[in-house]
Every structure is written in structure tokens, then in C-alpha cells.
Amino acid sequence: MNAALTGVGDCILASDLLAEPRPDHFSALRLDAEQYLQHQDLPTPKDEDWKYDDLRALKATTFHPGTAAAVDIKERILPEARGTRLVFVNGHLDPHHSCTSALPQGVRLLNLAAASEAVPQLGSLMAPADSDFFAKLNTARFQDGVFIFIPKNLKVATPLHLLFMSQAADGATISQPRIIVVLERGAAVELIEEYAGTGTYLTNTVVEIFLAEDAELRHERVQRESPQAFHISNLRAQVQRGARYHSRTISFGAAFSRQTPQVSILGEGADVILDGLALLNGDQVADTHSVLDHTQPHCTSHQLHKAIVDDGGRAIFNGRIFVRRGAHGTDARQQSRNLLLSEKARVDTKPQLEIDTDDVKCAHGAAVGALDPEELFYLQSRGLNDQAARNLLTYGFAADLLAHIPVASLRRQLRQAVMARTNSTDLAAELGELA
């Protein structure tokens, strides 16, 4: 292993990494990724896709594999998913807090180490040329994760909740969950993927999603990591004819976080929504690099990414939409909207459209600015002081994305978290925004 990888590399190869033996059926995939890592270093600002990211703190930290630990998930429990929940602590399945008693017949919600049927899918969305360092690191050394399978034409009414907790009590830890989601033709489900923890740790996750014809996946991704944590996520999705993939990523935590969703739209009439919200303060950095790839005609994709940045925080957005030759009738819209709350806050945004065909409706845009003085004046004229008006407008900037979360208890939790961060809890409660 390259000596430069000591922080996130050598220690991960220790024999105590795995609580259970790595499944032999993943060995060829792991070997290929491991060979790639032998000749690579962590990304630096010299790499175009990482030019705004500083990973020196990550590189300087020595991580060790986490062990199973007792955690309190009382505040994380979603009543709607009480019997459809898997919980992992420091990368290990926690059977005490997991419960799958309410799963409909035919639905598979398994820890990956016990799901040999995941073999054909695992890694198949990672092209040989895919050179993302952290995706390769996960492939080489993931220990466990989740396999989800929804059979043909089954509409699952109960949301599935995946909760990944990290608890770094003695030094910095690392967990690398792998998630595989397979929906057969006409299947539908709501999935909640949530991360939280305490202490200094690295979460490096890879999600692979396969949606067959007319399938529908609503996917809520919630990152509420520790303020000392690092969170890196790679997502790859294939969306076939008439399928619908609606995703929303909410990022509140971590000192540094990076989301890299890439969605391939492979069938006519497919529909994708890829929204995001980052709420940053202190010296937090949140980076989103997304790809929406239209390869077939008459498909739609809508993306709205918002960031609220205070203190010395920094938000980065690079969203690319490709419309390939022959993908006529494409309707693709992309917006990056960013709110700066301090003079030191920074946003780097770059929405991109690359269109290689005719007869399309495509638009993109970006806006970066402070609170509107006219809106502040209006609220002050109605009796609010300056700070209260600023807090309420900041909350309102985020509220529209939260309003569309279909799981009521999760929507309430996230609203309360935003209110706490924007100091608008009392005002919003008076206006009935806690529902």
C-alpha cells in the first residue's frame, strides 16, 4: 500500500477489520479494486473534480475499524418504519435495534454479508474506468451493508429505514457500508438512508440502485454525522423504461462531506428527481458532484440543490446533465440556489448541460446571495426584529424541500433540526410549521 495512504489505508488491512470472513464470492471484485488502490493516493486540489476540497485533515488522521457498541437510537426511531428497520453500529449489524417483522412477503431486507443473491449486482454499476478513489476503497474493503429486493408489481406501503450509527470512543474509526437496491418491474418502495454518530470517524459508503421498468423508488438520504466526522458517499443508479427515481439528500453534519450521485436514465419515459439541501456553519464543507445521464428519448430530470452557509462554511456544487444523441424529447431542469449568511461563507457552484441532440427542453441556473432586504423590511414592518426576521427567512429558504418528505415523523425531525440551526424554532412553531 502506498505509504501516503496511512491515514485511511494501511490500518484498514489489519486482520481485525472483519467481524466475519469476507464472502468469497466478492473476492475477484475486491482484488481488482485493491490493485487499483496500490498505485493511487488520496485526491488533491490538482484533480479537477476535487479542486475545491482539502483532504489534509482526513489524510492526517489514522482510522481503525470500529467495533460493535451500544447506542441509543430512541431519537432516530421512525414510527412508520418500526418493523422495517436495519441498524448498523460502526459498520456492524445491530440485531438488538433492527426489526424486520413488518416486511411484506417477498421483500428482502438483509445485511449484505448474508445475501449471496446480491453477487450479480454488486459492482456492476461501477464501470472499469470509474476512478473514484473512495468508491474503489469501499469495494476493496467493505465489511457489510444492506441488500434490498422488491419483487415484481409489489407496492410496499411501509418505508424501509437504514440507520448507520458511528461511535468513536477510542480513537478515530472507519465504516464502509455497501447498499444494493433492486426493484423489479412495477415495484415501489420508500427508502430512508440515515447516518449519525459521535466522535471522529470516516463513513465511506457506496449505494447501487437498479430500477426495472415502471418501478418507483422514493429515496430520502439524511446525513447528520458528528461535527468531527468525514462523510463520503458514492451513488450509482440505473433507471429503466417508465421507472421513477425521486431522491432527496439532506446534509447537516460532518466537518467534511461529499455526495457523488450518478444516475443513468436508460429507458424511454423515465423520470428522475435529484434534490439536495446542505446546511453549514463553522468551518463545515459540503461538496456535491452529480451526474444525470439521459440516453433515451422522452425522459425527464429535475434537480434543485440548495445550500445555506454561515460562518466560514463552504458549499460546492458541480451538477452535470448529459443528453445523448437520440435522446430527443428530454425535459431536464437544474437549479443551484445558495444563501450566504456571513461575509466569510463561500459557495462554488457550476451547473452544466451537455446536449448532443435536438428537440429538447433543458435549462439550468445558479444563484448565490444574501437575504433579500425587501423581504427583511416586510417582516420587520409586521413586528419582527431584525434577527427574528433573518432567522425566519433562513428557515423558509429550506422549508420547501422538507415539505415534500412523505414520512411525517422524518419530516418533523428534519424541520426541527433546521429550526434549531436557524434559531427559528419559536417563530416557526407560532406559525404552525412543526407539523
C-alpha positions as CSV (number, residue, x, y, z in Angstrom):
1,M,0.0,0.0,0.0
2,N,1.2,3.4,-0.9
3,A,2.7,5.0,2.3
4,A,0.8,8.1,1.6
5,L,-2.4,6.2,2.4
6,T,-1.5,5.5,6.1
7,G,-4.4,7.6,7.3
8,V,-7.2,5.7,5.5
9,G,-5.3,2.8,4.1
10,D,-2.8,0.6,5.9
11,C,-4.7,0.2,9.1
12,I,-7.8,-0.9,7.3
13,L,-5.9,-4.0,6.1
14,A,-5.5,-5.2,9.7
15,S,-6.8,-8.7,10.4
16,D,-9.3,-7.4,12.9
17,L,-11.1,-5.4,10.2
18,L,-13.8,-8.1,9.8
19,A,-16.0,-9.5,12.4
20,E,-16.9,-12.2,9.9
21,P,-14.9,-13.5,7.0
22,R,-15.3,-11.6,3.7
23,P,-17.6,-13.5,1.4
24,D,-15.6,-15.4,-1.2
25,H,-18.0,-14.5,-4.0
26,F,-16.8,-10.9,-3.8
27,S,-13.1,-11.7,-3.9
28,A,-12.5,-11.0,-7.6
29,L,-14.2,-7.6,-7.3
30,R,-12.2,-6.8,-4.2
31,L,-8.9,-7.8,-5.8
32,D,-9.4,-5.6,-8.8
33,A,-10.2,-2.6,-6.6
34,E,-7.3,-3.4,-4.3
35,Q,-4.9,-3.4,-7.2
36,Y,-6.1,0.0,-8.2
37,L,-5.5,1.4,-4.8
38,Q,-1.9,0.1,-4.7
39,H,-1.0,2.8,-7.2
40,Q,-3.2,5.7,-6.0
41,D,-3.1,8.4,-3.5
42,L,-5.9,10.5,-2.0
43,P,-7.4,13.1,-4.4
44,T,-5.9,16.6,-4.2
45,P,-6.9,20.0,-5.5
46,K,-4.9,19.2,-8.6
47,D,-7.7,16.8,-9.6
48,E,-10.4,18.7,-11.4
49,D,-13.3,17.1,-9.5
50,W,-11.6,17.8,-6.2
51,K,-10.1,21.2,-6.8
52,Y,-12.2,22.9,-4.0
53,D,-11.7,20.1,-1.5
54,D,-8.9,20.0,1.1
55,L,-8.4,16.4,2.4
56,R,-5.3,17.1,4.5
57,A,-7.2,16.6,7.8
58,L,-8.6,13.3,6.5
59,K,-5.1,12.2,5.4
60,A,-3.5,13.1,8.7
61,T,-6.0,11.0,10.7
62,T,-5.3,7.4,11.4
63,F,-8.5,5.4,11.3
64,H,-9.1,1.9,12.8
65,P,-12.0,-0.4,12.2
66,G,-14.9,0.2,14.7
67,T,-16.2,-2.5,16.9
68,A,-19.8,-3.2,17.9
69,A,-21.0,-0.8,20.5
70,A,-24.2,0.0,22.5
71,V,-26.0,3.1,21.2
72,D,-29.3,4.8,22.0
73,I,-31.4,5.2,18.8
74,K,-34.5,6.4,20.6
75,E,-34.4,9.8,18.9
76,R,-33.8,8.1,15.5
77,I,-36.7,5.7,15.6
78,L,-39.4,6.4,12.9
79,P,-42.8,5.0,14.0
80,E,-43.7,4.4,10.3
81,A,-40.8,2.0,10.0
82,R,-40.8,0.4,13.4
83,G,-40.8,-3.1,11.8
84,T,-38.8,-2.4,8.7
85,R,-35.5,-1.2,10.1
86,L,-31.9,-2.3,9.9
87,V,-29.4,-0.6,12.2
88,F,-25.6,-0.8,11.9
89,V,-23.2,0.5,14.5
90,N,-19.6,1.1,13.5
91,G,-20.3,-1.0,10.4
92,H,-21.7,-4.0,12.3
93,L,-25.3,-5.1,12.1
94,D,-27.0,-4.4,15.4
95,P,-29.7,-7.1,15.7
96,H,-31.0,-5.6,19.0
97,H,-32.2,-2.4,17.3
98,S,-33.0,-3.9,14.0
99,C,-36.5,-5.2,13.3
100,T,-37.9,-6.6,10.1
101,S,-41.1,-8.1,11.4
102,A,-43.4,-5.9,9.3
103,L,-41.8,-6.7,5.9
104,P,-44.3,-7.8,3.3
105,Q,-43.9,-11.3,1.9
106,G,-41.3,-11.4,-0.9
107,V,-39.4,-8.3,0.2
108,R,-35.8,-8.9,1.1
109,L,-34.1,-6.5,3.6
110,L,-30.9,-8.2,4.6
111,N,-27.4,-7.4,5.8
112,L,-25.2,-7.9,2.8
113,A,-22.9,-10.5,4.4
114,A,-25.9,-12.8,4.5
115,A,-27.2,-12.0,1.0
116,S,-25.4,-14.2,-1.7
117,E,-28.1,-13.1,-4.2
118,A,-26.5,-9.7,-4.3
119,V,-23.5,-11.1,-6.1
120,P,-24.7,-10.3,-9.7
121,Q,-25.5,-6.7,-8.9
122,L,-22.6,-5.7,-6.6
123,G,-20.1,-3.6,-8.5
124,S,-21.9,-3.9,-11.9
125,L,-22.6,-0.1,-12.0
126,M,-19.0,0.7,-11.4
127,A,-17.5,1.0,-14.8
128,P,-13.9,-0.3,-15.2
129,A,-12.9,3.3,-15.9
130,D,-14.5,4.6,-12.8
131,S,-11.6,6.0,-10.9
132,D,-13.2,7.4,-7.8
133,F,-10.7,6.6,-5.0
134,F,-13.3,6.3,-2.3
135,A,-15.6,4.1,-4.3
136,K,-12.7,1.8,-5.0
137,L,-11.7,1.8,-1.3
138,N,-15.2,0.7,-0.4
139,T,-15.3,-2.0,-3.0
140,A,-12.0,-3.4,-1.8
141,R,-12.8,-3.4,1.9
142,F,-16.4,-3.1,2.7
143,Q,-17.4,-5.4,5.5
144,D,-21.1,-5.4,5.4
145,G,-24.1,-3.4,4.2
146,V,-27.6,-3.9,3.0
147,F,-29.3,-5.8,0.2
148,I,-32.9,-4.7,-0.7
149,F,-35.1,-6.6,-3.1
150,I,-38.7,-5.7,-4.0
151,P,-40.4,-8.3,-6.3
152,K,-42.4,-7.6,-9.4
153,N,-45.5,-5.3,-9.0
154,L,-45.3,-5.2,-5.2
155,K,-46.1,-1.7,-3.8
156,V,-44.6,-1.6,-0.3
157,A,-46.7,0.8,1.8
158,T,-44.2,0.8,4.8
159,P,-41.0,2.8,4.4
160,L,-37.7,0.9,4.9
161,H,-35.3,2.6,7.3
162,L,-31.5,2.1,7.2
163,L,-29.7,3.7,10.1
164,F,-25.9,3.8,10.2
165,M,-24.5,4.9,13.6
166,S,-20.9,5.6,14.3
167,Q,-19.5,5.8,17.8
168,A,-15.8,6.6,18.1
169,A,-15.0,6.3,21.7
170,D,-11.3,5.4,21.5
171,G,-9.6,7.0,18.5
172,A,-10.9,7.6,15.0
173,T,-12.9,4.8,13.4
174,I,-14.0,3.9,9.8
175,S,-17.0,2.2,8.5
176,Q,-17.7,1.4,4.8
177,P,-21.3,0.2,4.2
178,R,-22.4,-1.1,0.8
179,I,-26.1,-0.8,-0.2
180,I,-27.7,-2.6,-3.1
181,V,-31.3,-1.8,-4.0
182,V,-33.1,-3.9,-6.7
183,L,-36.7,-3.2,-7.7
184,E,-38.3,-5.5,-10.2
185,R,-40.8,-4.3,-12.8
186,G,-43.7,-2.3,-11.3
187,A,-42.3,-2.5,-7.8
188,A,-42.4,0.6,-5.5
189,V,-41.0,1.5,-2.1
190,E,-39.9,4.4,0.1
191,L,-36.3,4.1,1.4
192,I,-34.7,6.2,4.2
193,E,-30.9,6.1,4.4
194,E,-29.6,7.9,7.5
195,Y,-26.2,8.5,9.1
196,A,-25.4,9.8,12.5
197,G,-22.8,9.4,15.2
198,T,-20.4,10.8,17.8
199,G,-16.7,11.5,17.8
200,T,-14.1,11.4,14.9
201,Y,-14.7,8.9,12.2
202,L,-15.0,8.3,8.5
203,T,-18.1,7.0,6.8
204,N,-17.4,5.9,3.2
205,T,-20.5,4.4,1.6
206,V,-21.4,3.2,-1.9
207,V,-25.1,2.8,-3.0
208,E,-26.1,0.8,-6.1
209,I,-29.7,1.1,-7.4
210,F,-31.4,-0.9,-10.1
211,L,-34.9,0.1,-11.1
212,A,-36.6,-2.1,-13.7
213,E,-39.4,-1.0,-16.0
214,D,-42.1,1.1,-14.3
215,A,-40.5,0.7,-10.8
216,E,-40.6,3.6,-8.4
217,L,-38.1,4.4,-5.6
218,R,-38.5,7.4,-3.3
219,H,-35.2,7.8,-1.6
220,E,-34.5,10.1,1.4
221,R,-30.9,10.4,2.3
222,V,-30.1,12.1,5.7
223,Q,-26.5,12.9,6.8
224,R,-26.4,14.0,10.4
225,E,-22.9,13.0,11.2
226,S,-20.8,14.2,14.1
227,P,-19.2,17.7,13.7
228,Q,-15.8,15.9,13.8
229,A,-16.7,13.3,11.2
230,F,-15.9,12.8,7.5
231,H,-18.7,11.5,5.2
232,I,-18.1,10.4,1.7
233,S,-20.9,8.8,-0.4
234,N,-21.0,7.4,-3.9
235,L,-24.3,6.6,-5.5
236,R,-24.9,4.9,-8.9
237,A,-28.4,4.3,-10.2
238,Q,-29.9,2.7,-13.4
239,V,-33.4,3.8,-14.3
240,Q,-35.2,1.8,-16.9
241,R,-38.3,2.5,-19.1
242,G,-41.1,4.3,-17.3
243,A,-39.3,4.0,-13.9
244,R,-39.2,6.8,-11.4
245,Y,-36.4,7.6,-9.0
246,H,-37.0,10.5,-6.7
247,S,-34.1,11.3,-4.3
248,R,-33.5,14.0,-1.7
249,T,-30.2,14.4,0.2
250,I,-30.2,16.4,3.4
251,S,-26.7,17.2,4.8
252,F,-26.5,18.8,8.2
253,G,-23.4,17.2,9.8
254,A,-19.7,16.3,9.3
255,A,-16.7,18.6,9.1
256,F,-16.3,17.4,5.5
257,S,-18.9,15.7,3.4
258,R,-19.1,14.8,-0.3
259,Q,-22.0,13.3,-2.2
260,T,-21.5,11.9,-5.7
261,P,-24.8,10.7,-7.2
262,Q,-24.7,9.4,-10.8
263,V,-27.9,8.4,-12.4
264,S,-28.1,6.7,-15.8
265,I,-31.5,7.1,-17.5
266,L,-31.7,4.1,-19.7
267,G,-35.4,3.7,-20.7
268,E,-37.9,5.9,-22.5
269,G,-40.3,7.8,-20.3
270,A,-38.2,7.5,-17.1
271,D,-38.4,10.3,-14.5
272,V,-35.7,11.4,-12.1
273,I,-35.7,14.0,-9.3
274,L,-32.4,14.6,-7.6
275,D,-32.7,17.3,-4.9
276,G,-30.4,18.3,-2.1
277,L,-30.1,20.6,0.9
278,A,-26.9,21.5,2.7
279,L,-26.9,23.5,6.0
280,L,-23.5,24.6,7.0
281,N,-21.8,26.7,9.7
282,G,-18.5,26.8,11.5
283,D,-15.8,25.5,9.1
284,Q,-18.0,22.8,7.6
285,V,-17.5,21.8,3.9
286,A,-20.2,20.1,1.8
287,D,-19.5,19.0,-1.7
288,T,-22.0,17.6,-4.3
289,H,-20.8,16.3,-7.6
290,S,-23.8,14.9,-9.5
291,V,-24.4,13.4,-13.0
292,L,-27.7,12.9,-14.7
293,D,-27.2,11.0,-18.0
294,H,-30.1,10.9,-20.5
295,T,-29.6,8.2,-23.0
296,Q,-33.2,7.6,-24.2
297,P,-36.0,9.8,-25.6
298,H,-38.9,11.4,-23.7
299,C,-37.4,11.3,-20.2
300,T,-37.4,14.0,-17.5
301,S,-35.0,15.0,-14.8
302,H,-35.4,17.8,-12.3
303,Q,-32.7,18.9,-9.8
304,L,-32.9,21.5,-7.2
305,H,-29.8,21.9,-4.9
306,K,-29.8,24.4,-2.0
307,A,-27.2,25.4,0.4
308,I,-27.4,27.7,3.5
309,V,-23.8,28.7,4.5
310,D,-22.9,30.6,7.7
311,D,-19.6,31.5,9.5
312,G,-16.7,30.1,7.5
313,G,-18.5,27.3,5.9
314,R,-18.2,26.3,2.2
315,A,-20.6,24.6,-0.2
316,I,-19.6,23.1,-3.5
317,F,-21.9,22.1,-6.3
318,N,-21.0,20.6,-9.7
319,G,-24.0,19.2,-11.4
320,R,-23.7,17.7,-14.9
321,I,-26.5,16.8,-17.2
322,F,-25.8,14.8,-20.4
323,V,-28.3,14.5,-23.2
324,R,-27.0,11.9,-25.6
325,R,-27.6,11.6,-29.3
326,G,-31.1,10.2,-29.9
327,A,-32.5,11.3,-26.5
328,H,-35.0,13.7,-28.1
329,G,-37.9,14.9,-26.1
330,T,-35.8,15.3,-23.0
331,D,-37.0,17.7,-20.3
332,A,-34.1,18.5,-18.0
333,R,-34.0,21.3,-15.4
334,Q,-31.3,22.1,-12.9
335,Q,-31.1,24.8,-10.3
336,S,-28.4,25.6,-7.7
337,R,-29.7,28.2,-5.1
338,N,-27.4,29.3,-2.3
339,L,-27.8,31.6,0.7
340,L,-24.8,33.2,2.3
341,L,-25.3,34.3,5.9
342,S,-21.8,35.7,6.6
343,E,-19.0,37.5,4.8
344,K,-16.7,34.5,5.2
345,A,-19.2,32.0,3.9
346,R,-18.4,30.7,0.4
347,V,-20.2,28.8,-2.4
348,D,-18.7,27.4,-5.6
349,T,-21.4,26.3,-8.0
350,K,-21.2,25.0,-11.5
351,P,-24.3,23.7,-13.2
352,Q,-23.5,22.1,-16.6
353,L,-25.6,21.0,-19.6
354,E,-24.1,19.0,-22.4
355,I,-26.6,18.4,-25.2
356,D,-25.9,16.2,-28.2
357,T,-29.4,16.1,-29.8
358,D,-32.3,18.3,-31.0
359,D,-35.9,18.8,-29.8
360,V,-35.2,19.0,-26.1
361,K,-36.3,21.3,-23.2
362,C,-33.3,21.9,-21.0
363,A,-32.5,24.7,-18.6
364,H,-30.1,25.3,-15.7
365,G,-29.2,28.2,-13.4
366,A,-27.4,29.2,-10.3
367,A,-27.9,31.9,-7.7
368,V,-25.8,33.0,-4.8
369,G,-26.7,35.8,-2.5
370,A,-27.7,37.1,0.9
371,L,-31.2,37.5,2.4
372,D,-33.4,39.9,0.4
373,P,-33.5,43.3,2.1
374,E,-37.1,43.9,0.9
375,E,-38.3,40.6,2.5
376,L,-36.5,41.6,5.7
377,F,-38.1,45.0,5.7
378,Y,-41.6,43.4,5.1
379,L,-41.2,41.1,8.1
380,Q,-39.9,44.0,10.3
381,S,-42.8,46.1,9.3
382,R,-45.0,43.3,10.6
383,G,-43.4,43.5,14.1
384,L,-40.4,41.1,13.9
385,N,-37.0,42.4,14.9
386,D,-34.1,42.1,12.5
387,Q,-32.6,38.9,13.9
388,A,-36.0,37.2,14.1
389,A,-36.8,38.2,10.5
390,R,-33.4,36.8,9.3
391,N,-34.0,33.5,11.2
392,L,-37.5,33.0,9.7
393,L,-36.4,33.8,6.2
394,T,-33.5,31.4,6.5
395,Y,-35.8,28.7,7.7
396,G,-38.2,29.4,4.9
397,F,-35.4,29.0,2.3
398,A,-35.1,25.4,3.3
399,A,-38.7,24.6,4.2
400,D,-39.9,23.9,0.7
401,L,-37.6,20.9,0.2
402,L,-38.5,19.5,3.6
403,A,-42.2,19.9,2.9
404,H,-42.2,17.1,0.3
405,I,-40.8,14.4,2.5
406,P,-43.6,11.9,2.7
407,V,-42.7,10.2,6.0
408,A,-44.3,12.5,8.6
409,S,-42.0,11.7,11.6
410,L,-38.9,12.2,9.5
411,R,-40.2,15.5,8.1
412,R,-40.9,16.7,11.6
413,Q,-37.4,15.7,12.8
414,L,-35.7,17.5,10.0
415,R,-37.8,20.6,10.3
416,Q,-36.9,20.8,14.0
417,A,-33.2,20.4,13.1
418,V,-33.4,23.2,10.6
419,M,-35.2,25.4,13.1
420,A,-32.6,24.8,15.7
421,R,-29.8,25.6,13.3
422,T,-31.5,28.8,12.2
423,N,-32.8,29.8,15.7
424,S,-36.3,30.0,14.4
425,T,-38.0,27.3,16.5
426,D,-40.3,29.6,18.5
427,L,-41.3,31.7,15.5
428,A,-42.0,28.7,13.3
429,A,-44.0,27.0,16.0
430,E,-46.2,30.0,16.3
431,L,-46.8,29.8,12.5
432,G,-47.7,26.1,12.7
433,E,-44.6,24.8,10.9
434,L,-43.9,21.9,13.3
435,A,-46.5,19.5,11.7
